[in-house]
Amino acid sequence: MKNAIRILIAFLVMWLTGLGVHAQSRTITGKVKDSKGEGLPGVSVLAKGTTVGTYTEDDGSFTLAVPSGTTQLEFKYLGFKTSTVTLTSSNIMNVAMEEDVLGLNEVVVTALGIPKEKKALGYSTQAVSGDEMNKSGQGNPLSELNGKVSGLTVINSAGDPGAGTYIRLRGVTSLTGNNQPLIIVDGIPLDNSINIYDPVNTGFLAEGASGNNLGSAAPDNRGVDVNPADIASITVLKGPAATALYGLQAASGALIITTKKGGGAGRKGTNIDFESSVSMDFVNQTPELQDIYSQGNNGLYLGPTAADGNKRLSWGALVDTLYWDGIANEYDQHGSIVGQSDPAAQDKVEIYDPVNDFFRTGSTFNNSLSLSGGSENAGYRLSIGNINQQGVVPLTNQIKTTISLSGQANVMSKVKTAVRSMNTSAWTMPTSSSMK
């Protein structure tokens, strides 16, 4: 019996040893280098699909016993793209990792208007590229920032075409002053104060800081005049660095807008760009219509001439028992409403849906054409943008045309000149008809 147990134990030991040898049947050695051929220390080397791994030595070399069934090795290192390499019949593997420059070398525009690498700055910034703008096709660059910048609140004053957009960065900073961040377009401050139009009394009236302190509903403002197709990037300065150049005007932060330009390094010849988009707007939900009972009370219809205040209630007669008498009056061209047993009854009453019958399908046509050219030392860019927007509310529409011209030249190695002109012509008809 004892011999049988010993034989069994010996068999189990041999079987488990065989498993261990089988589980680590290969030993892979190699070296991990960068694009310059220098070894990378501390690179994580992992047998993909397992928890078996190691790190490279100071010279980038590594040795890893991989389990059976492993087909790929994964290499991870901060600042470099993750590499996945398939195993071959060879037990020697040399890997060259590629630098991940995205994010590490991101260039932003500082408060002084100087492009610098984001990683070299000592304050908080966030950049939005021009490719991320105008995704909705609405032509409002401030609304396009919604959801793209942390800590930025975008408040559209109304759903009318051309309505203003109020922006706030990192909350309220003043009870009496302007809480909007300062907008800078190619180094020029842009006033985003709300504009109020009173066609009867004062006409155009641009409210100052007192109109922006708590985010008033703005019929219109100047931040929407910039054509999103002209924007190369928007850098958001969130900290005290925003006041480095513009002082207390930028106490609530700054949005530094850099527009596209012609010419520059690697740009030669003439380029023509055309962008076009069409979008439709629909009212998503409306209140449910009560179409069973008429106005009145206790099952009796009470019309507009009734003296009883209960006519304002909606517990009158059943609608399907009511008829028009066909005699037009000041309240309804179909006549007065009577019961179905009334001798004057002619046409059955039809239900009006004042909400759904009011709204319409809105549309936005956005077109932009640009001509740019130049060389490495000089360039020019001319762009024309047009937006024709019809709102979901009748008689609300906007037609906006933006023309911009810019040019720049390197006079000497450290001297540059630049000029930019932008003209916006917009005609807006909100609910209370107005024009700007």
C-alpha positions as a Markdown table, in Angstrom:
| # | Residue | x | y | z |
|---|---|---|---|---|
| 1 | Met | 0.0 | 0.0 | 0.0 |
| 2 | Lys | 2.8 | 2.4 | 0.9 |
| 3 | Asn | 4.6 | 1.7 | -2.3 |
| 4 | Ala | 1.4 | 2.4 | -4.3 |
| 5 | Ile | 1.1 | 5.8 | -2.5 |
| 6 | Arg | 4.7 | 6.6 | -3.3 |
| 7 | Ile | 4.2 | 5.7 | -6.9 |
| 8 | Leu | 1.1 | 7.9 | -7.0 |
| 9 | Ile | 2.9 | 10.8 | -5.4 |
| 10 | Ala | 5.8 | 10.5 | -7.8 |
| 11 | Phe | 3.5 | 10.4 | -10.7 |
| 12 | Leu | 1.7 | 13.6 | -9.5 |
| 13 | Val | 5.0 | 15.4 | -9.1 |
| 14 | Met | 6.1 | 14.4 | -12.5 |
| 15 | Trp | 2.7 | 15.5 | -14.0 |
| 16 | Leu | 2.8 | 18.9 | -12.2 |
| 17 | Thr | 6.4 | 19.4 | -13.3 |
| 18 | Gly | 5.4 | 18.6 | -16.8 |
| 19 | Leu | 2.6 | 21.2 | -16.6 |
| 20 | Gly | 5.0 | 23.9 | -15.4 |
| 21 | Val | 7.5 | 23.1 | -18.2 |
| 22 | His | 4.6 | 23.1 | -20.7 |
| 23 | Ala | 3.1 | 26.4 | -19.3 |
| 24 | Gln | 6.4 | 28.2 | -19.8 |
| 25 | Ser | 7.6 | 26.5 | -22.9 |
| 26 | Arg | 9.3 | 29.6 | -24.4 |
| 27 | Thr | 11.6 | 32.3 | -23.2 |
| 28 | Ile | 11.6 | 35.4 | -25.3 |
| 29 | Thr | 14.5 | 37.9 | -25.1 |
| 30 | Gly | 14.9 | 41.1 | -26.9 |
| 31 | Lys | 15.3 | 44.9 | -26.7 |
| 32 | Val | 12.9 | 47.8 | -26.9 |
| 33 | Lys | 14.1 | 51.0 | -28.6 |
| 34 | Asp | 12.8 | 54.4 | -29.5 |
| 35 | Ser | 12.8 | 56.0 | -33.0 |
| 36 | Lys | 16.4 | 57.1 | -32.5 |
| 37 | Gly | 17.5 | 53.6 | -31.7 |
| 38 | Glu | 18.1 | 54.2 | -28.0 |
| 39 | Gly | 17.0 | 51.6 | -25.4 |
| 40 | Leu | 13.9 | 52.4 | -23.4 |
| 41 | Pro | 14.1 | 51.5 | -19.7 |
| 42 | Gly | 11.0 | 50.5 | -17.7 |
| 43 | Val | 8.8 | 49.5 | -20.6 |
| 44 | Ser | 6.0 | 47.1 | -19.6 |
| 45 | Val | 6.2 | 43.8 | -21.5 |
| 46 | Leu | 3.1 | 41.7 | -21.2 |
| 47 | Ala | 2.0 | 38.4 | -22.7 |
| 48 | Lys | -1.3 | 39.4 | -24.1 |
| 49 | Gly | -4.3 | 37.7 | -22.6 |
| 50 | Thr | -2.4 | 36.8 | -19.4 |
| 51 | Thr | -1.0 | 38.4 | -16.3 |
| 52 | Val | 2.6 | 37.3 | -17.1 |
| 53 | Gly | 4.9 | 40.2 | -17.8 |
| 54 | Thr | 8.1 | 42.0 | -17.0 |
| 55 | Tyr | 9.9 | 45.4 | -17.4 |
| 56 | Thr | 12.9 | 46.3 | -19.6 |
| 57 | Glu | 16.3 | 47.0 | -18.1 |
| 58 | Asp | 18.2 | 50.3 | -18.3 |
| 59 | Asp | 19.4 | 49.4 | -21.8 |
| 60 | Gly | 15.9 | 48.4 | -23.0 |
| 61 | Ser | 16.6 | 44.6 | -22.9 |
| 62 | Phe | 14.1 | 42.1 | -21.5 |
| 63 | Thr | 13.6 | 38.4 | -20.8 |
| 64 | Leu | 10.1 | 36.9 | -20.5 |
| 65 | Ala | 9.0 | 33.3 | -20.1 |
| 66 | Val | 5.7 | 33.2 | -22.0 |
| 67 | Pro | 3.0 | 30.6 | -21.2 |
| 68 | Ser | 1.9 | 28.1 | -23.9 |
| 69 | Gly | -0.7 | 29.5 | -26.2 |
| 70 | Thr | 0.5 | 33.1 | -26.1 |
| 71 | Thr | 0.6 | 34.5 | -29.6 |
| 72 | Gln | 1.3 | 38.2 | -28.9 |
| 73 | Leu | 3.4 | 40.5 | -26.7 |
| 74 | Glu | 2.2 | 43.9 | -25.6 |
| 75 | Phe | 4.6 | 46.8 | -25.0 |
| 76 | Lys | 3.4 | 49.9 | -23.0 |
| 77 | Tyr | 5.4 | 53.0 | -22.1 |
| 78 | Leu | 4.3 | 56.5 | -21.1 |
| 79 | Gly | 4.6 | 58.9 | -24.0 |
| 80 | Phe | 4.7 | 56.1 | -26.6 |
| 81 | Lys | 2.0 | 54.3 | -28.5 |
| 82 | Thr | 1.1 | 50.9 | -27.2 |
| 83 | Ser | 2.7 | 48.2 | -29.5 |
| 84 | Thr | 1.3 | 44.7 | -30.0 |
| 85 | Val | 3.7 | 42.3 | -31.7 |
| 86 | Thr | 2.9 | 38.8 | -32.9 |
| 87 | Leu | 5.3 | 36.0 | -31.9 |
| 88 | Thr | 7.2 | 34.1 | -34.5 |
| 89 | Ser | 9.2 | 31.0 | -34.5 |
| 90 | Ser | 12.2 | 33.0 | -33.3 |
| 91 | Asn | 12.7 | 33.6 | -29.5 |
| 92 | Ile | 14.4 | 36.9 | -30.1 |
| 93 | Met | 12.2 | 40.0 | -30.5 |
| 94 | Asn | 13.5 | 43.6 | -31.0 |
| 95 | Val | 10.8 | 46.3 | -30.9 |
| 96 | Ala | 10.9 | 50.0 | -32.0 |
| 97 | Met | 8.2 | 52.0 | -30.2 |
| 98 | Glu | 6.6 | 55.1 | -31.8 |
| 99 | Glu | 6.2 | 58.3 | -29.8 |
| 100 | Asp | 2.7 | 59.4 | -29.0 |
| 101 | Val | 2.9 | 63.1 | -29.7 |
| 102 | Leu | -0.8 | 63.6 | -29.5 |
| 103 | Gly | -1.6 | 65.7 | -26.3 |
| 104 | Leu | 2.1 | 65.8 | -25.2 |
| 105 | Asn | 3.1 | 68.3 | -27.9 |
| 106 | Glu | -0.3 | 70.0 | -28.3 |
| 107 | Val | 0.1 | 73.6 | -29.2 |
| 108 | Val | -2.2 | 76.3 | -27.7 |
| 109 | Val | -2.3 | 80.1 | -28.0 |
| 110 | Thr | -1.5 | 81.9 | -24.8 |
| 111 | Ala | -3.0 | 85.1 | -23.4 |
| 112 | Leu | -0.1 | 87.0 | -25.1 |
| 113 | Gly | -1.1 | 85.5 | -28.5 |
| 114 | Ile | 2.0 | 83.4 | -28.7 |
| 115 | Pro | 1.7 | 79.7 | -29.6 |
| 116 | Lys | 3.3 | 77.3 | -27.1 |
| 117 | Glu | 3.3 | 73.7 | -26.2 |
| 118 | Lys | 0.5 | 72.9 | -23.7 |
| 119 | Lys | 2.8 | 70.8 | -21.6 |
| 120 | Ala | 5.2 | 73.8 | -21.1 |
| 121 | Leu | 2.5 | 76.0 | -19.6 |
| 122 | Gly | 2.0 | 76.4 | -15.8 |
| 123 | Tyr | -1.7 | 77.1 | -16.0 |
| 124 | Ser | -4.9 | 75.5 | -17.1 |
| 125 | Thr | -5.9 | 75.7 | -20.8 |
| 126 | Gln | -8.1 | 73.8 | -23.2 |
| 127 | Ala | -8.1 | 73.9 | -26.9 |
| 128 | Val | -10.8 | 73.2 | -29.4 |
| 129 | Ser | -9.8 | 72.7 | -33.0 |
| 130 | Gly | -11.5 | 74.2 | -36.0 |
| 131 | Asp | -12.5 | 70.7 | -37.2 |
| 132 | Glu | -14.7 | 70.3 | -34.1 |
| 133 | Met | -16.6 | 73.5 | -34.9 |
| 134 | Asn | -19.8 | 73.8 | -36.8 |
| 135 | Lys | -20.8 | 70.2 | -36.3 |
| 136 | Ser | -24.4 | 71.1 | -35.9 |
| 137 | Gly | -24.5 | 73.3 | -39.0 |
| 138 | Gln | -26.2 | 76.1 | -37.1 |
| 139 | Gly | -23.4 | 78.6 | -37.7 |
| 140 | Asn | -23.1 | 79.7 | -34.0 |
| 141 | Pro | -19.5 | 79.3 | -32.8 |
| 142 | Leu | -20.4 | 79.8 | -29.1 |
| 143 | Ser | -23.1 | 77.1 | -29.2 |
| 144 | Glu | -20.6 | 74.7 | -30.7 |
| 145 | Leu | -18.5 | 74.9 | -27.6 |
| 146 | Asn | -21.2 | 73.3 | -25.6 |
| 147 | Gly | -19.9 | 70.0 | -24.2 |
| 148 | Lys | -16.4 | 70.5 | -25.6 |
| 149 | Val | -14.8 | 72.5 | -22.8 |
| 150 | Ser | -14.9 | 71.5 | -19.1 |
| 151 | Gly | -16.4 | 74.1 | -16.8 |
| 152 | Leu | -18.0 | 76.1 | -19.7 |
| 153 | Thr | -21.7 | 76.7 | -19.5 |
| 154 | Val | -23.5 | 77.7 | -22.7 |
| 155 | Ile | -26.9 | 79.3 | -22.4 |
| 156 | Asn | -28.9 | 80.0 | -25.6 |
| 157 | Ser | -31.3 | 82.9 | -24.8 |
| 158 | Ala | -34.1 | 81.5 | -27.1 |
| 159 | Gly | -34.8 | 79.1 | -29.8 |
| 160 | Asp | -35.3 | 81.8 | -32.4 |
| 161 | Pro | -32.8 | 82.0 | -35.3 |
| 162 | Gly | -30.1 | 84.5 | -34.5 |
| 163 | Ala | -30.8 | 84.5 | -30.8 |
| 164 | Gly | -27.9 | 85.4 | -28.6 |
| 165 | Thr | -25.7 | 83.0 | -26.7 |
| 166 | Tyr | -24.5 | 83.6 | -23.1 |
| 167 | Ile | -21.4 | 81.8 | -21.9 |
| 168 | Arg | -20.0 | 81.4 | -18.4 |
| 169 | Leu | -16.7 | 79.8 | -17.4 |
| 170 | Arg | -16.3 | 78.3 | -14.0 |
| 171 | Gly | -19.4 | 79.8 | -12.5 |
| 172 | Val | -20.3 | 83.3 | -11.3 |
| 173 | Thr | -17.3 | 85.4 | -10.2 |
| 174 | Ser | -19.1 | 88.8 | -9.7 |
| 175 | Leu | -22.5 | 89.9 | -8.5 |
| 176 | Thr | -22.4 | 93.3 | -10.3 |
| 177 | Gly | -19.8 | 92.8 | -13.1 |
| 178 | Asn | -19.7 | 90.8 | -16.3 |
| 179 | Asn | -19.5 | 87.1 | -15.8 |
| 180 | Gln | -18.8 | 86.2 | -19.4 |
| 181 | Pro | -15.2 | 85.3 | -20.5 |
| 182 | Leu | -13.6 | 87.8 | -22.7 |
| 183 | Ile | -13.6 | 86.9 | -26.4 |
| 184 | Ile | -10.4 | 87.6 | -28.4 |
| 185 | Val | -10.4 | 87.2 | -32.2 |
| 186 | Asp | -6.9 | 87.3 | -33.6 |
| 187 | Gly | -5.8 | 89.6 | -30.8 |
| 188 | Ile | -8.8 | 91.9 | -31.0 |
| 189 | Pro | -11.3 | 91.9 | -28.1 |
| 190 | Leu | -14.9 | 91.2 | -29.1 |
| 191 | Asp | -17.8 | 92.6 | -27.1 |
| 192 | Asn | -20.3 | 89.8 | -26.4 |
| 193 | Ser | -22.7 | 92.1 | -24.4 |
| 194 | Ile | -26.3 | 91.4 | -24.9 |
| 195 | Asn | -28.2 | 93.6 | -27.5 |
| 196 | Ile | -31.7 | 94.6 | -26.8 |
| 197 | Tyr | -33.9 | 96.0 | -29.6 |
| 198 | Asp | -36.9 | 98.1 | -28.7 |
| 199 | Pro | -38.6 | 99.1 | -32.0 |
| 200 | Val | -41.0 | 101.5 | -30.2 |
| 201 | Asn | -38.8 | 103.5 | -27.8 |
| 202 | Thr | -35.0 | 103.4 | -27.8 |
| 203 | Gly | -34.2 | 101.2 | -30.8 |
| 204 | Phe | -30.9 | 99.4 | -30.4 |
| 205 | Leu | -29.5 | 99.3 | -26.9 |
| 206 | Ala | -26.4 | 97.4 | -26.0 |
| 207 | Glu | -26.4 | 96.5 | -22.3 |
| 208 | Gly | -23.1 | 96.5 | -20.5 |
| 209 | Ala | -21.9 | 94.5 | -17.5 |
| 210 | Ser | -25.1 | 94.9 | -15.6 |
| 211 | Gly | -27.0 | 93.1 | -18.3 |
| 212 | Asn | -24.6 | 90.1 | -18.2 |
| 213 | Asn | -24.1 | 89.6 | -14.5 |
| 214 | Leu | -26.5 | 86.7 | -14.1 |
| 215 | Gly | -27.0 | 85.5 | -17.6 |
| 216 | Ser | -29.9 | 87.5 | -18.8 |
| 217 | Ala | -31.9 | 86.3 | -21.8 |
| 218 | Ala | -30.1 | 87.9 | -24.8 |
| 219 | Pro | -32.0 | 88.5 | -28.0 |
| 220 | Asp | -28.7 | 88.9 | -29.8 |
| 221 | Asn | -25.0 | 89.5 | -29.3 |
| 222 | Arg | -21.8 | 89.8 | -31.3 |
| 223 | Gly | -20.2 | 86.5 | -30.4 |
| 224 | Val | -22.5 | 84.8 | -33.0 |
| 225 | Asp | -21.1 | 86.9 | -35.8 |
| 226 | Val | -17.9 | 84.8 | -36.3 |
| 227 | Asn | -18.2 | 82.3 | -39.0 |
| 228 | Pro | -17.2 | 78.8 | -37.6 |
| 229 | Ala | -15.7 | 77.9 | -41.0 |
| 230 | Asp | -13.1 | 80.7 | -40.4 |
| 231 | Ile | -12.0 | 79.3 | -37.0 |
| 232 | Ala | -8.7 | 77.5 | -36.9 |
| 233 | Ser | -8.8 | 76.9 | -33.1 |
| 234 | Ile | -10.2 | 78.2 | -29.8 |
| 235 | Thr | -8.0 | 78.3 | -26.7 |
| 236 | Val | -9.8 | 78.6 | -23.4 |
| 237 | Leu | -7.9 | 80.2 | -20.6 |
| 238 | Lys | -9.5 | 79.4 | -17.2 |
| 239 | Gly | -7.1 | 80.7 | -14.6 |
| 240 | Pro | -5.4 | 84.0 | -13.7 |
| 241 | Ala | -3.4 | 83.7 | -16.9 |
| 242 | Ala | -6.3 | 85.2 | -18.7 |
| 243 | Thr | -5.6 | 88.6 | -17.1 |
| 244 | Ala | -2.0 | 88.6 | -18.2 |
| 245 | Leu | -2.7 | 90.9 | -21.1 |
| 246 | Tyr | -6.3 | 92.0 | -20.8 |
| 247 | Gly | -6.6 | 92.8 | -17.1 |
| 248 | Leu | -9.9 | 92.7 | -15.3 |
| 249 | Gln | -11.8 | 92.4 | -18.6 |
| 250 | Ala | -10.8 | 88.7 | -18.5 |
| 251 | Ala | -11.4 | 88.1 | -14.8 |
| 252 | Ser | -13.9 | 85.4 | -15.8 |
| 253 | Gly | -11.5 | 83.8 | -18.3 |
| 254 | Ala | -10.9 | 84.3 | -22.0 |
| 255 | Leu | -11.7 | 82.6 | -25.3 |
| 256 | Ile | -8.9 | 83.2 | -27.7 |
| 257 | Ile | -10.1 | 82.6 | -31.3 |
| 258 | Thr | -7.5 | 82.1 | -34.0 |
| 259 | Thr | -8.8 | 82.3 | -37.5 |
| 260 | Lys | -7.5 | 80.4 | -40.6 |
| 261 | Lys | -4.9 | 82.1 | -42.7 |
| 262 | Gly | -3.3 | 81.4 | -46.1 |
| 263 | Gly | 0.3 | 80.6 | -46.8 |
| 264 | Gly | 2.7 | 79.4 | -44.2 |
| 265 | Ala | 5.2 | 76.5 | -43.9 |
| 266 | Gly | 4.4 | 73.8 | -46.4 |
| 267 | Arg | 1.6 | 75.8 | -48.1 |
| 268 | Lys | 2.0 | 77.0 | -51.6 |
| 269 | Gly | -0.3 | 77.8 | -54.5 |
| 270 | Thr | -4.0 | 78.7 | -54.3 |
| 271 | Asn | -6.6 | 76.6 | -52.4 |
| 272 | Ile | -10.4 | 76.8 | -52.8 |
| 273 | Asp | -12.5 | 75.3 | -50.0 |
| 274 | Phe | -16.3 | 74.9 | -50.0 |
| 275 | Glu | -18.5 | 73.7 | -47.1 |
| 276 | Ser | -22.2 | 73.2 | -47.2 |
| 277 | Ser | -24.7 | 71.7 | -44.8 |
| 278 | Val | -28.5 | 71.4 | -44.5 |
| 279 | Ser | -30.3 | 70.6 | -41.2 |
| 280 | Met | -33.9 | 70.3 | -40.2 |
| 281 | Asp | -35.5 | 71.2 | -36.8 |
| 282 | Phe | -38.6 | 69.7 | -35.4 |
| 283 | Val | -40.5 | 70.2 | -32.2 |
| 284 | Asn | -39.9 | 67.1 | -30.1 |
| 285 | Gln | -42.8 | 67.0 | -27.7 |
| 286 | Thr | -46.0 | 69.0 | -27.2 |
| 287 | Pro | -48.6 | 68.9 | -24.5 |
| 288 | Glu | -51.3 | 66.3 | -24.9 |
| 289 | Leu | -54.5 | 67.8 | -26.2 |
| 290 | Gln | -57.7 | 67.3 | -24.2 |
| 291 | Asp | -60.3 | 66.6 | -27.0 |
| 292 | Ile | -63.1 | 64.9 | -25.1 |
| 293 | Tyr | -64.9 | 67.7 | -23.3 |
| 294 | Ser | -65.7 | 71.2 | -24.4 |
| 295 | Gln | -65.3 | 74.4 | -22.3 |
| 296 | Gly | -67.9 | 74.8 | -19.6 |
| 297 | Asn | -68.9 | 72.8 | -16.5 |
| 298 | Asn | -71.3 | 70.1 | -15.4 |
| 299 | Gly | -71.7 | 68.7 | -18.9 |
| 300 | Leu | -72.9 | 72.0 | -20.3 |
| 301 | Tyr | -71.1 | 74.0 | -23.0 |
| 302 | Leu | -70.5 | 77.6 | -22.1 |
| 303 | Gly | -69.4 | 79.8 | -25.0 |
| 304 | Pro | -67.5 | 83.1 | -25.0 |
| 305 | Thr | -70.7 | 85.2 | -24.4 |
| 306 | Ala | -71.6 | 83.3 | -21.3 |
| 307 | Ala | -71.4 | 85.3 | -18.1 |
| 308 | Asp | -70.7 | 82.3 | -15.9 |
| 309 | Gly | -67.0 | 82.0 | -14.9 |
| 310 | Asn | -67.2 | 78.3 | -15.3 |
| 311 | Lys | -67.0 | 78.7 | -19.1 |
| 312 | Arg | -63.2 | 78.8 | -18.6 |
| 313 | Leu | -63.3 | 75.2 | -17.3 |
| 314 | Ser | -63.0 | 72.1 | -19.5 |
| 315 | Trp | -65.8 | 70.0 | -18.2 |
| 316 | Gly | -68.5 | 71.0 | -20.6 |
| 317 | Ala | -70.5 | 68.9 | -23.0 |
| 318 | Leu | -68.9 | 66.1 | -25.0 |
| 319 | Val | -67.3 | 67.5 | -28.1 |
| 320 | Asp | -68.8 | 64.9 | -30.4 |
| 321 | Thr | -72.3 | 66.2 | -29.5 |
| 322 | Leu | -71.6 | 69.8 | -30.6 |
| 323 | Tyr | -72.4 | 71.5 | -33.9 |
| 324 | Trp | -72.0 | 74.9 | -35.6 |
| 325 | Asp | -75.0 | 76.8 | -36.6 |
| 326 | Gly | -73.3 | 78.2 | -39.8 |
| 327 | Ile | -73.9 | 81.9 | -38.9 |
| 328 | Ala | -70.5 | 83.6 | -38.7 |
| 329 | Asn | -69.8 | 85.8 | -35.8 |
| 330 | Glu | -66.9 | 87.7 | -34.3 |
| 331 | Tyr | -65.6 | 84.6 | -32.4 |
| 332 | Asp | -65.8 | 81.9 | -35.1 |
| 333 | Gln | -66.4 | 82.1 | -38.9 |
| 334 | His | -68.3 | 78.7 | -38.7 |
| 335 | Gly | -70.9 | 80.2 | -36.3 |
| 336 | Ser | -72.0 | 79.6 | -32.8 |
| 337 | Ile | -71.8 | 76.2 | -31.1 |
| 338 | Val | -75.0 | 74.4 | -30.3 |
| 339 | Gly | -76.1 | 71.0 | -29.3 |
| 340 | Gln | -76.9 | 68.2 | -31.7 |
| 341 | Ser | -80.6 | 68.4 | -30.9 |
| 342 | Asp | -80.7 | 72.2 | -31.7 |
| 343 | Pro | -82.7 | 72.9 | -35.0 |
| 344 | Ala | -80.0 | 75.3 | -36.1 |
| 345 | Ala | -77.2 | 72.6 | -36.0 |
| 346 | Gln | -75.5 | 72.2 | -39.3 |
| 347 | Asp | -71.8 | 71.1 | -39.3 |
| 348 | Lys | -70.2 | 69.0 | -36.7 |
| 349 | Val | -67.6 | 70.8 | -34.6 |
| 350 | Glu | -64.0 | 70.0 | -35.5 |
| 351 | Ile | -61.2 | 70.0 | -32.9 |
| 352 | Tyr | -58.4 | 72.6 | -33.3 |
| 353 | Asp | -54.9 | 71.7 | -32.1 |
| 354 | Pro | -53.5 | 75.2 | -31.4 |
| 355 | Val | -50.0 | 73.9 | -30.5 |
| 356 | Asn | -49.2 | 71.4 | -33.2 |
| 357 | Asp | -50.9 | 73.6 | -35.8 |
| 358 | Phe | -48.7 | 76.5 | -34.8 |
| 359 | Phe | -45.2 | 75.0 | -35.1 |
| 360 | Arg | -43.6 | 74.3 | -38.4 |
| 361 | Thr | -40.5 | 72.4 | -39.6 |
| 362 | Gly | -37.4 | 74.6 | -39.3 |
| 363 | Ser | -34.5 | 74.5 | -41.7 |
| 364 | Thr | -30.9 | 75.8 | -41.8 |
| 365 | Phe | -28.8 | 76.2 | -45.0 |
| 366 | Asn | -25.2 | 76.9 | -44.2 |
| 367 | Asn | -22.7 | 77.6 | -47.0 |
| 368 | Ser | -19.1 | 78.8 | -46.9 |
| 369 | Leu | -16.6 | 79.5 | -49.6 |
| 370 | Ser | -12.9 | 80.4 | -49.1 |
| 371 | Leu | -10.0 | 81.3 | -51.3 |
| 372 | Ser | -6.5 | 81.2 | -49.8 |
| 373 | Gly | -2.9 | 81.1 | -51.1 |
| 374 | Gly | 0.6 | 82.4 | -50.6 |
| 375 | Ser | 4.0 | 81.1 | -49.8 |
| 376 | Glu | 6.0 | 80.3 | -46.7 |
| 377 | Asn | 6.6 | 84.0 | -46.0 |
| 378 | Ala | 3.3 | 85.5 | -46.9 |
| 379 | Gly | -0.3 | 84.5 | -47.4 |
| 380 | Tyr | -3.9 | 85.7 | -47.9 |
| 381 | Arg | -7.4 | 84.3 | -47.3 |
| 382 | Leu | -10.8 | 85.5 | -48.4 |
| 383 | Ser | -13.9 | 83.8 | -47.2 |
| 384 | Ile | -17.7 | 84.3 | -47.6 |
| 385 | Gly | -20.2 | 82.5 | -45.5 |
| 386 | Asn | -24.0 | 82.6 | -45.7 |
| 387 | Ile | -26.6 | 81.2 | -43.4 |
| 388 | Asn | -30.3 | 81.1 | -44.1 |
| 389 | Gln | -32.3 | 79.8 | -41.1 |
| 390 | Gln | -36.0 | 79.4 | -40.7 |
| 391 | Gly | -37.2 | 78.7 | -37.1 |
| 392 | Val | -39.9 | 76.3 | -35.9 |
| 393 | Val | -42.0 | 79.4 | -34.9 |
| 394 | Pro | -43.7 | 81.2 | -37.9 |
| 395 | Leu | -42.1 | 84.5 | -38.9 |
| 396 | Thr | -38.8 | 83.8 | -37.2 |
| 397 | Asn | -35.9 | 83.6 | -39.6 |
| 398 | Gln | -32.3 | 84.8 | -40.0 |
| 399 | Ile | -30.2 | 85.5 | -43.1 |
| 400 | Lys | -26.5 | 86.2 | -42.2 |
| 401 | Thr | -23.7 | 86.8 | -44.6 |
| 402 | Thr | -20.1 | 87.0 | -43.3 |
| 403 | Ile | -17.1 | 88.3 | -45.4 |
| 404 | Ser | -13.6 | 88.1 | -44.0 |
| 405 | Leu | -10.2 | 89.0 | -45.6 |
| 406 | Ser | -6.9 | 88.4 | -43.9 |
| 407 | Gly | -3.3 | 88.6 | -45.0 |
| 408 | Gln | 0.1 | 88.3 | -43.3 |
| 409 | Ala | 3.8 | 88.6 | -44.3 |
| 410 | Asn | 7.2 | 88.1 | -42.8 |
| 411 | Val | 9.0 | 91.3 | -43.4 |
| 412 | Met | 12.2 | 90.2 | -41.6 |
| 413 | Ser | 13.2 | 87.2 | -39.6 |
| 414 | Lys | 11.7 | 88.6 | -36.4 |
| 415 | Val | 9.2 | 91.1 | -37.9 |
| 416 | Lys | 5.7 | 90.0 | -39.1 |
| 417 | Thr | 2.8 | 92.0 | -40.3 |
| 418 | Ala | -0.8 | 91.0 | -40.4 |
| 419 | Val | -4.1 | 92.6 | -41.3 |
| 420 | Arg | -7.7 | 91.2 | -41.0 |
| 421 | Ser | -11.1 | 92.6 | -41.9 |
| 422 | Met | -14.5 | 91.0 | -41.1 |
| 423 | Asn | -17.9 | 92.3 | -42.1 |
| 424 | Thr | -21.1 | 90.7 | -41.0 |
| 425 | Ser | -24.5 | 91.6 | -42.4 |
| 426 | Ala | -27.4 | 89.9 | -40.7 |
| 427 | Trp | -31.2 | 90.3 | -41.0 |
| 428 | Thr | -33.2 | 88.6 | -38.2 |
| 429 | Met | -36.9 | 88.5 | -37.7 |
| 430 | Pro | -37.7 | 87.0 | -34.3 |
| 431 | Thr | -41.3 | 86.8 | -32.9 |
| 432 | Ser | -41.4 | 90.5 | -32.2 |
| 433 | Ser | -40.1 | 91.5 | -35.7 |
| 434 | Ser | -36.7 | 93.2 | -35.5 |
| 435 | Met | -33.7 | 93.8 | -37.7 |
| 436 | Lys | -30.0 | 94.2 | -36.9 |
